[in-house]
Amino acid sequence: MEIVVVNALVQNSMAEKIKINYFLHTSSSWKC
């Protein structure tokens, strides 16, 4: 049970990082 919770948190944090990286990439490309 705990492993499932930790796995979900890890996937959520990875998704947030991907969203942030995608946002930074798109915003930087918009500046150009």
Backbone as CSV, one residue per row, in Angstrom:
resi,resn,N_x,N_y,N_z,CA_x,CA_y,CA_z,C_x,C_y,C_z
1,MET,0.846,-1.198,0.000,0.000,0.000,0.000,0.881,1.248,0.000
2,GLU,1.882,1.255,0.866,2.760,2.423,0.933,3.531,2.599,-0.371
3,ILE,3.910,1.462,-0.972,4.666,1.534,-2.230,3.816,2.192,-3.312
4,VAL,2.527,1.887,-3.326,1.641,2.472,-4.333,1.554,3.982,-4.132
5,VAL,1.470,4.409,-2.873,1.373,5.848,-2.584,2.650,6.554,-3.011
6,VAL,3.792,5.973,-2.668,5.079,6.580,-3.031,5.221,6.629,-4.544
7,ASN,4.822,5.548,-5.212,4.917,5.501,-6.671,4.042,6.582,-7.291
8,ALA,2.860,6.787,-6.736,1.958,7.815,-7.260,2.566,9.199,-7.057
9,LEU,3.191,9.421,-5.906,3.815,10.720,-5.644,4.968,10.961,-6.606
10,VAL,5.753,9.926,-6.866,6.888,10.063,-7.785,6.391,10.382,-9.190
11,GLN,5.358,9.677,-9.637,4.817,9.930,-10.973,4.241,11.339,-11.046
12,ASN,3.609,11.789,-9.965,3.017,13.125,-9.951,4.107,14.181,-10.032
13,SER,5.183,14.006,-9.262,6.273,14.979,-9.270,6.951,14.993,-10.636
14,MET,7.083,13.821,-11.256,7.696,13.757,-12.587,6.809,14.472,-13.597
15,ALA,5.507,14.306,-13.471,4.579,14.972,-14.383,4.679,16.485,-14.215
16,GLU,4.805,16.947,-12.967,4.940,18.381,-12.718,6.224,18.904,-13.342
17,LYS,7.325,18.147,-13.207,8.600,18.576,-13.790,8.491,18.655,-15.302
18,ILE,7.802,17.670,-15.902,7.638,17.666,-17.361,6.805,18.874,-17.785
19,LYS,5.761,19.189,-17.023,4.928,20.350,-17.351,5.755,21.625,-17.271
20,ILE,6.565,21.750,-16.213,7.386,22.948,-16.035,8.412,23.054,-17.157
21,ASN,9.073,21.937,-17.481,10.070,21.951,-18.554,9.410,22.301,-19.882
22,TYR,8.227,21.756,-20.135,7.514,22.038,-21.381,7.113,23.510,-21.432
23,PHE,6.656,24.042,-20.295,6.251,25.450,-20.240,7.452,26.357,-20.479
24,LEU,8.588,26.041,-19.844,9.793,26.852,-20.037,10.261,26.769,-21.483
25,HIS,10.189,25.581,-22.068,10.635,25.395,-23.448,9.745,26.193,-24.404
26,THR,8.437,26.126,-24.200,7.519,26.841,-25.090,7.641,28.345,-24.879
27,SER,7.783,28.796,-23.636,7.885,30.232,-23.370,9.179,30.786,-23.959
28,SER,10.269,30.024,-23.866,11.549,30.483,-24.418,11.467,30.536,-25.938
29,SER,10.753,29.587,-26.546,10.615,29.576,-28.002,9.708,30.727,-28.438
30,TRP,8.742,31.083,-27.594,7.866,32.199,-27.932,8.654,33.507,-27.945
31,LYS,9.631,33.632,-27.028,10.444,34.849,-26.975,11.226,35.005,-28.271
32,CYS,11.660,33.890,-28.837,12.421,33.942,-30.084,11.447,34.201,-31.236
